[in-house]
Amino acid sequence: MNIGIYQTVNAHAPAIHWWLAHDKRFGPQLYFGQEPVHNGNDIGSIVQEIRRNPDGGGFDHIMDSKLYDIHQESLRELENKDAENGRVDCTSAYFDANKGLWGNDEDPIVGYEYPVWSNYFGCTKLTMYVPACDKLIFAKSTTEQSAMFYMTQYAFNKIQRIDQIVAHSKIWWEDHMLMGGKEIGKWKEIWYKEYHNKCLADFHSGKLQYMWQLNFAHWDLFDSLRNNGNGKFNLDYSFYRLFEEKHNTDDIEAQDVSIKSMAENNVDHLLIDAEWFKHQVDIFDYLGVKNSDVLTETASLYSKRYDEVVEAYEDIRNKYYK
């Protein structure tokens, strides 16, 4: 049995994956957990994806390089491949890489009784599609929760150096505008021709301060190319825009289309909300597996950290968006 954990907005699919992968039956581990940092508006991710260092080197956490590349490519395929019978086959190479001799702990590529895949960015090209897997846990979010995850985990990460802009722009186009080793569309060409140097100048002038502002610029170019094809837009770093866009209901309405489509097409799935740690029994029943001490302990740890994040987010929201 292979397991997919899927989210269409900023949600808790990574958290559920991180939790399960503490038990050696499930894996591989693609995430690491940490305490909230509480550095002003920057709360910090309590579950963060493991990334290759921007200079192309190794990892700061245990991660097999081959497996990392396979998972990254699966996320690109999630966004770009067409579906067959409502399922996007972005996962088969990943699941195949994780099959092997159960109990072999020497090779990180094999040894999982229940291989687990999840996405921490992206969604299927059409909302009625879902990734292919035997068991699908759908991480259902609300508009407020999606805004909370984005703002606490990423938005207020301070840009302190030019090389962060360079690295994160490279990460963005490699995540979204690359598949099978080939560039997709004109995003990269236009970004570096028209907007990259503007962002560097805006950083030096103090206009560009946070990762959300850079991230919005990346997506503004993407949307401009998709909607009118010319790639023209105005850089907008306003705080009000951040809260307005993240409280827009369009993404949640698209999520609800996915949920409705799964029900109408009899897709085997389990809906789990952001407080998944309160529904561990439901998850185990759906998967047909038993709980373990390590899973109980890890869920309790996450619950504590999650409550801290919710409280911190309320402070940020009240500060900027009443």
Phi, psi and omega per residue, in radians:
M1 nan 2.192 3.003
N2 -1.878 2.636 -2.977
I3 -2.147 2.264 3.018
G4 -1.932 2.386 3.067
I5 -2.120 2.021 -2.901
Y6 -2.189 2.383 3.025
Q7 -2.277 2.562 3.099
T8 -1.830 -0.183 3.100
V9 -2.318 -3.083 3.060
N10 -1.166 2.008 -2.996
A11 -2.670 -2.618 -2.879
H12 -2.047 0.271 3.059
A13 -1.001 -0.792 3.091
P14 -1.032 -0.639 -3.106
A15 -1.141 -0.747 3.132
I16 -1.140 -0.720 3.098
H17 -1.074 -0.860 3.133
W18 -0.960 -0.773 3.141
W19 -1.081 -0.924 -3.105
L20 -1.039 -0.695 -3.037
A21 -1.238 -0.053 2.988
H22 -1.280 -0.354 3.088
D23 -1.676 2.220 -3.006
K24 -1.128 -0.185 3.052
R25 -1.201 -0.483 -3.043
F26 -1.944 2.582 3.084
G27 2.970 3.140 0.090
P28 -1.471 2.962 3.070
Q29 -1.458 2.136 3.138
L30 -1.929 -0.015 -2.992
Y31 -2.376 2.840 2.992
F32 -2.259 2.634 3.134
G33 -1.848 2.696 3.128
Q34 -2.766 2.850 3.086
E35 -1.287 2.627 3.017
P36 -1.039 2.503 -3.065
V37 -1.533 -0.507 3.128
H38 0.920 0.951 3.114
N39 -1.885 1.451 -3.065
G40 1.137 -2.244 3.097
N41 -1.313 -0.285 -3.121
D42 -1.469 1.843 3.137
I43 -1.551 -0.644 3.091
G44 1.590 2.613 3.124
S45 -1.233 2.341 2.995
I46 -1.575 -0.297 2.927
V47 -2.342 2.153 -3.027
Q48 -2.253 2.425 3.072
E49 -1.149 2.536 3.031
I50 -1.407 2.167 -3.100
R51 -2.057 2.570 2.949
R52 -1.174 2.458 3.135
N53 -1.019 2.458 -3.030
P54 -0.995 -0.427 -3.136
D55 -1.374 0.099 3.123
G56 1.495 0.119 -3.114
G57 -1.460 -2.481 -3.040
G58 -1.536 -2.632 -3.065
F59 -2.182 2.651 3.076
D60 -1.483 -0.166 3.097
H61 -2.288 2.853 -3.104
I62 -1.089 2.137 -3.140
M63 -2.801 2.316 3.060
D64 -1.396 2.225 -3.049
S65 -1.085 -0.726 3.137
K66 -1.113 -0.774 -3.140
L67 -1.128 -0.698 3.105
Y68 -1.006 -0.819 -3.130
D69 -1.102 -0.685 3.128
I70 -1.120 -0.742 -3.136
H71 -1.185 -0.724 3.116
Q72 -1.051 -0.720 3.133
E73 -1.170 -0.577 3.114
S74 -1.121 -0.593 3.119
L75 -1.239 -0.636 3.068
R76 -1.151 -0.720 3.107
E77 -1.159 -0.610 3.079
L78 -0.955 -0.768 -3.080
E79 -1.349 -0.431 -2.902
N80 -2.086 -0.340 -3.095
K81 -1.433 2.627 3.031
D82 -1.402 2.844 -3.094
A83 -1.748 2.732 2.948
E84 -2.141 2.123 -3.095
N85 0.959 0.672 3.065
G86 1.420 -0.029 -3.127
R87 -1.989 2.370 3.076
V88 -1.699 2.067 -3.137
D89 -1.458 1.304 3.060
C90 -1.809 -0.012 -2.935
T91 -1.978 -0.246 -2.970
S92 -1.108 -0.738 3.130
A93 -1.096 -0.662 3.129
Y94 -1.170 -0.840 3.132
F95 -1.128 -0.684 3.107
D96 -1.061 -0.668 -3.127
A97 -1.183 -0.394 -3.089
N98 -1.752 0.018 3.018
K99 -1.376 2.706 3.112
G100 2.845 -2.815 -3.112
L101 -1.346 1.948 3.102
W102 -1.075 2.197 3.139
G103 1.798 -0.111 3.093
N104 -1.455 1.751 -3.079
D105 -1.597 0.031 -3.087
E106 -1.428 -0.550 -3.088
D107 -1.931 2.035 -3.091
P108 -1.178 -0.200 3.139
I109 -1.374 -0.443 -3.103
V110 -2.190 3.002 3.034
G111 1.930 0.269 -3.136
Y112 -1.941 2.157 3.106
E113 -1.159 -0.641 3.139
Y114 -2.256 1.610 3.104
P115 -1.073 2.411 -3.098
V116 -2.141 2.265 3.030
W117 -2.043 2.568 3.017
S118 -2.664 2.875 3.049
N119 -2.014 2.451 3.026
Y120 -1.938 -0.075 2.926
F121 -2.595 2.861 3.020
G122 1.420 2.930 3.040
C123 -2.732 3.005 -3.086
T124 -1.160 2.729 -3.059
K125 -1.042 -0.675 3.034
L126 -2.058 2.458 -2.964
T127 -1.137 -0.395 -3.105
M128 -1.405 -0.075 3.137
Y129 -1.570 2.691 3.017
V130 -2.393 2.750 3.104
P131 -1.180 2.587 -3.120
A132 -1.325 2.318 3.083
C133 -2.977 2.918 3.097
D134 -1.315 -0.784 -3.138
K135 -2.210 2.199 -3.066
L136 -2.007 2.040 2.991
I137 -1.709 2.043 -3.105
F138 -1.729 2.037 -3.111
A139 -1.445 1.705 -3.081
K140 -1.486 2.271 -3.093
S141 -2.104 3.020 2.986
T142 -2.018 2.926 3.102
T143 -0.991 -0.797 -3.116
E144 -1.150 -0.711 3.136
Q145 -1.175 -0.709 3.101
S146 -1.070 -0.751 3.080
A147 -1.077 -0.726 -3.140
M148 -1.070 -0.835 -3.124
F149 -1.078 -0.757 -3.115
Y150 -1.129 -0.796 -3.029
M151 -1.298 -0.627 -3.121
T152 -1.439 -0.552 -3.049
Q153 -1.528 -0.463 -2.925
Y154 -2.455 -0.785 -2.879
A155 -0.941 -0.814 -2.995
F156 -1.680 0.332 2.962
N157 -1.129 2.115 -3.041
K158 -1.310 2.318 3.008
I159 -1.481 2.067 -3.052
Q160 -1.977 -0.312 -3.081
R161 -2.487 2.692 3.094
I162 -1.020 -0.674 -3.062
D163 -1.144 -0.350 3.053
Q164 -1.226 -0.672 3.074
I165 -1.129 -0.773 3.122
V166 -1.061 -0.830 -3.079
A167 -1.162 -0.777 -3.065
H168 -1.297 -0.478 3.020
S169 -1.200 -0.692 3.092
K170 -1.132 -0.756 3.103
I171 -1.041 -0.733 -3.078
W172 -1.095 -0.869 -3.082
W173 -1.253 -0.514 3.071
E174 -1.213 -0.572 3.098
D175 -1.238 -0.742 -2.905
H176 -1.963 -0.353 -3.031
M177 -2.146 0.544 -3.134
L178 -2.505 2.362 3.035
M179 -2.699 2.343 -3.109
G180 1.088 0.471 3.138
G181 1.374 0.076 -3.106
K182 -2.044 2.489 3.113
E183 -1.247 2.523 3.126
I184 -1.900 2.125 3.044
G185 1.239 -2.822 -3.017
K186 -1.915 0.164 -3.044
W187 -0.964 -0.916 -3.066
K188 -1.046 -0.813 -3.124
E189 -1.010 -0.832 -3.083
I190 -1.257 -0.684 3.132
W191 -0.986 -0.878 -3.061
Y192 -1.339 -0.355 3.095
K193 -1.449 -0.701 -2.954
E194 -1.913 -0.532 -2.904
Y195 -2.132 -0.434 -3.063
H196 -1.035 -0.881 -3.113
N197 -1.176 -0.551 3.066
K198 -1.099 -0.712 3.122
C199 -1.152 -0.692 3.095
L200 -1.076 -0.756 3.120
A201 -1.134 -0.694 3.137
D202 -1.175 -0.546 3.047
F203 -1.141 -0.800 -3.126
H204 -1.120 -0.562 -3.128
S205 -1.479 -0.155 3.125
G206 1.617 0.020 3.112
K207 -1.277 -0.723 -3.114
L208 -1.697 1.930 -3.037
Q209 -2.133 -0.517 -2.969
Y210 -2.182 2.759 -3.117
M211 -1.110 -0.566 -3.141
W212 -1.105 -0.591 -3.141
Q213 -1.165 -0.709 3.077
L214 -1.200 -0.739 3.131
N215 -1.079 -0.726 3.086
F216 -1.084 -0.691 3.126
A217 -1.100 -0.732 3.086
H218 -1.007 -0.819 -3.106
W219 -1.276 -0.517 3.079
D220 -1.071 -0.726 3.096
L221 -1.150 -0.756 3.109
F222 -1.002 -0.837 -3.115
D223 -1.150 -0.651 3.123
S224 -1.111 -0.741 3.118
L225 -1.164 -0.638 -3.127
R226 -1.287 -0.643 -3.015
N227 -1.551 -0.737 -3.112
N228 -2.193 -0.157 3.009
G229 1.426 -0.161 -3.055
N230 -1.715 -0.180 3.079
G231 1.251 0.327 -3.127
K232 -1.695 2.256 3.049
F233 -2.799 2.876 3.118
N234 -1.783 2.294 3.090
L235 -1.152 2.229 -3.061
D236 -2.307 1.972 -3.063
Y237 -1.889 0.276 -2.988
S238 -1.219 2.444 3.129
F239 -1.124 -0.654 -3.124
Y240 -1.060 -0.656 3.125
R241 -1.064 -0.699 3.137
L242 -0.975 -0.871 -3.077
F243 -1.288 -0.613 3.103
E244 -1.111 -0.821 -3.083
E245 -1.213 -0.669 -3.120
K246 -1.341 -0.182 3.020
H247 -1.834 0.123 2.995
N248 -1.209 2.403 -3.030
T249 -1.534 -0.011 -3.053
D250 -0.997 -0.787 -3.086
D251 -1.144 -0.671 3.125
I252 -1.230 -0.616 3.068
E253 -1.102 -0.672 3.073
A254 -1.154 -0.691 3.064
Q255 -1.012 -0.741 -3.112
D256 -1.163 -0.527 3.040
V257 -1.118 -0.734 3.103
S258 -1.048 -0.788 -3.124
I259 -1.120 -0.763 3.117
K260 -1.100 -0.718 -3.132
S261 -1.132 -0.702 3.101
M262 -1.057 -0.740 3.141
A263 -1.148 -0.763 -3.091
E264 -1.180 -0.520 -3.097
N265 -1.780 0.211 3.069
N266 0.974 0.704 3.077
V267 -1.336 2.207 3.117
D268 -1.144 2.021 -3.099
H269 -2.771 2.884 3.052
L270 -2.290 2.165 3.051
L271 -1.486 2.258 3.132
I272 -2.343 2.245 -3.105
D273 -1.467 -3.100 -3.007
A274 -1.106 -0.442 3.090
E275 -1.634 0.961 -3.079
W276 -1.055 -0.498 -3.106
F277 -1.125 -0.277 3.057
K278 -1.530 -0.085 -3.062
H279 -2.169 0.586 -3.107
Q280 -1.077 -0.687 -3.134
V281 -1.077 -0.721 3.121
D282 -1.072 -0.708 -3.137
I283 -1.156 -0.796 -3.134
F284 -1.137 -0.689 3.115
D285 -1.105 -0.750 -3.129
Y286 -1.126 -0.733 -3.125
L287 -1.384 -0.315 -3.108
G288 1.250 0.635 -3.126
V289 -2.233 2.907 -3.139
K290 -1.676 2.672 3.058
N291 -1.218 2.966 3.050
S292 -2.527 2.826 -3.126
D293 -1.060 -0.711 -3.089
V294 -1.168 -0.595 3.109
L295 -1.233 -0.687 3.090
T296 -1.084 -0.781 -3.123
E297 -1.163 -0.712 -3.105
T298 -1.204 -0.689 3.094
A299 -1.095 -0.689 3.117
S300 -1.112 -0.719 3.110
L301 -1.103 -0.786 3.139
Y302 -1.101 -0.730 -3.131
S303 -0.991 -0.753 3.121
K304 -1.094 -0.820 -3.127
R305 -1.165 -0.678 3.136
Y306 -1.065 -0.763 3.130
D307 -1.064 -0.649 3.088
E308 -1.122 -0.725 -3.135
V309 -1.133 -0.755 3.130
V310 -1.026 -0.780 -3.141
E311 -1.137 -0.750 -3.140
A312 -1.152 -0.658 3.129
Y313 -1.127 -0.680 3.105
E314 -1.021 -0.675 3.111
D315 -1.124 -0.752 -3.140
I316 -1.150 -0.772 -3.119
R317 -1.084 -0.769 -3.139
N318 -1.170 -0.456 -3.130
K319 -1.283 -0.668 -2.992
Y320 -1.977 -0.333 -2.944
Y321 -2.566 1.518 -3.093
K322 -1.744 nan nan
